[in-house]
Amino acid sequence: MNPIKRLSRSIYVWLLGVAGFIALAAEAYRALGQSGALENESWFHHGVSEVVHKLSQQRRAVIDGAVRLKTGVKGKTEPFNRLGQIRMTQQTVRDAQTQYSNPSQTKRRCSLNDFACAVTIDDFDELKTMTDPTSELSGILAIALEVQKDLLIFPQGIANVGGFLGTAETVDEGANSTSATAFNTTDFQILNGGAGLTMTKIRTSKRIMGDNNVVAQDQYFFYSPKGMEQLLSDPTATSADYSTIQALTSGGFPLDATWYGAKWRESTNLFKTGNIRSCLRIQKDGVGMALGMVKDVELGRDPSHWNNKFAMIKLSGGSVRIDDTCVIKIDIDESV
């Protein structure tokens, strides 16, 4: 056979083989996902976005620095010592026998409760996300730890134990007795009166503290967002006489802005029943918080769950009203 014809036939056979291979590859390509393998579900990387948005929530403890704080407490309870007042007596007889005063010495006792929270981080999740799940979950645990400090003291009502408004345990070691002291609603509560937060209520809270000789320094006023809205609708508060109020320009006080003798702080954890929210005016030394443990985010591995990572926080603490005159309950109606 002519060498040229033999070469041509070989090329023809080779081209038929290539065409057959292409046809088989195309069929396999269609079988993987019609338009291609990259559209096949099993080939997708279901990664999340590189930025994880933490849902709206409180980020820091509002109570920090506003009450007496004891840390590293050991035991189930922690006392806060109290010393009563004394008065001088007139001396009408010369060289009379010395008379000694005996001021009352009592304690308000705080009970500590334990709290914990943990999350697991599956090793497989780290392969399927573009973010670092350990970092993100540790972040929300740190936030939960901050919020729990506020929950130790703000939301307790008069029927509860501890906190600003709950029953306080009074210990008289001289008489070897204890008693439960309820919040004094007669002298230290400003009724809602079907109204929101008004200048009248703010002035009254300051006057009550003044009447009881409460230390003027380190007084704090805790209000709700609705309370501030109501206050800004009070023409007395927004008049020229009160032009220094910073809430006029920012819609609320910056943290610890001082106005009307108190440092103002916003909280969404204030006690509420129905439409009635209890704002607070307090003096720092009159309320105590005891923390036995504040364990920041701890990382480890759990052998019982495929040795996956975990992140954990722990807190042990409680609070108590030390001096009844140092807590004023200002009730507001948030429905108006």
Rosetta blueprint (number, residue, H / E / L):
1 M L
2 N L
3 P H
4 I H
5 K H
6 R H
7 L H
8 S H
9 R H
10 S H
11 I H
12 Y H
13 V H
14 W H
15 L H
16 L H
17 G H
18 V H
19 A H
20 G H
21 F H
22 I H
23 A H
24 L H
25 A H
26 A H
27 E H
28 A H
29 Y H
30 R H
31 A H
32 L H
33 G H
34 Q L
35 S L
36 G L
37 A H
38 L H
39 E H
40 N L
41 E H
42 S H
43 W H
44 F L
45 H L
46 H L
47 G L
48 V L
49 S L
50 E L
51 V L
52 V L
53 H L
54 K L
55 L L
56 S L
57 Q L
58 Q L
59 R L
60 R L
61 A L
62 V L
63 I L
64 D L
65 G L
66 A L
67 V L
68 R E
69 L E
70 K E
71 T E
72 G L
73 V L
74 K L
75 G L
76 K L
77 T E
78 E E
79 P E
80 F E
81 N E
82 R E
83 L E
84 G L
85 Q L
86 I L
87 R L
88 M L
89 T L
90 Q L
91 Q L
92 T L
93 V L
94 R L
95 D L
96 A L
97 Q L
98 T L
99 Q L
100 Y L
101 S L
102 N L
103 P L
104 S L
105 Q E
106 T E
107 K E
108 R E
109 R E
110 C E
111 S E
112 L L
113 N E
114 D E
115 F E
116 A E
117 C E
118 A E
119 V E
120 T E
121 I E
122 D L
123 D H
124 F H
125 D H
126 E H
127 L H
128 K H
129 T L
130 M L
131 T L
132 D L
133 P H
134 T H
135 S H
136 E H
137 L H
138 S H
139 G H
140 I H
141 L H
142 A H
143 I H
144 A H
145 L H
146 E H
147 V H
148 Q H
149 K H
150 D H
151 L H
152 L L
153 I L
154 F L
155 P L
156 Q L
157 G L
158 I L
159 A L
160 N L
161 V E
162 G L
163 G L
164 F L
165 L L
166 G L
167 T E
168 A E
169 E E
170 T E
171 V E
172 D E
173 E L
174 G L
175 A L
176 N L
177 S E
178 T E
179 S E
180 A E
181 T E
182 A L
183 F L
184 N L
185 T H
186 T H
187 D H
188 F H
189 Q E
190 I E
191 L L
192 N L
193 G L
194 G L
195 A L
196 G L
197 L L
198 T L
199 M H
200 T H
201 K H
202 I H
203 R H
204 T H
205 S H
206 K H
207 R H
208 I H
209 M H
210 G H
211 D H
212 N L
213 N L
214 V L
215 V L
216 A L
217 Q L
218 D L
219 Q E
220 Y E
221 F E
222 F E
223 Y E
224 S L
225 P H
226 K H
227 G H
228 M H
229 E H
230 Q H
231 L H
232 L H
233 S L
234 D L
235 P L
236 T L
237 A L
238 T L
239 S L
240 A H
241 D H
242 Y H
243 S L
244 T L
245 I L
246 Q L
247 A H
248 L H
249 T H
250 S H
251 G L
252 G L
253 F L
254 P L
255 L L
256 D L
257 A E
258 T E
259 W E
260 Y L
261 G L
262 A E
263 K E
264 W E
265 R E
266 E E
267 S L
268 T L
269 N L
270 L L
271 F L
272 K E
273 T E
274 G L
275 N L
276 I E
277 R E
278 S E
279 C E
280 L E
281 R E
282 I E
283 Q E
284 K H
285 D H
286 G H
287 V E
288 G E
289 M E
290 A E
291 L E
292 G E
293 M E
294 V E
295 K E
296 D E
297 V E
298 E E
299 L E
300 G E
301 R E
302 D E
303 P H
304 S H
305 H H
306 W L
307 N L
308 N E
309 K E
310 F E
311 A E
312 M E
313 I E
314 K E
315 L E
316 S E
317 G E
318 G E
319 S E
320 V E
321 R E
322 I L
323 D L
324 D H
325 T H
326 C H
327 V E
328 I E
329 K E
330 I E
331 D E
332 I E
333 D E
334 E L
335 S L
336 V L
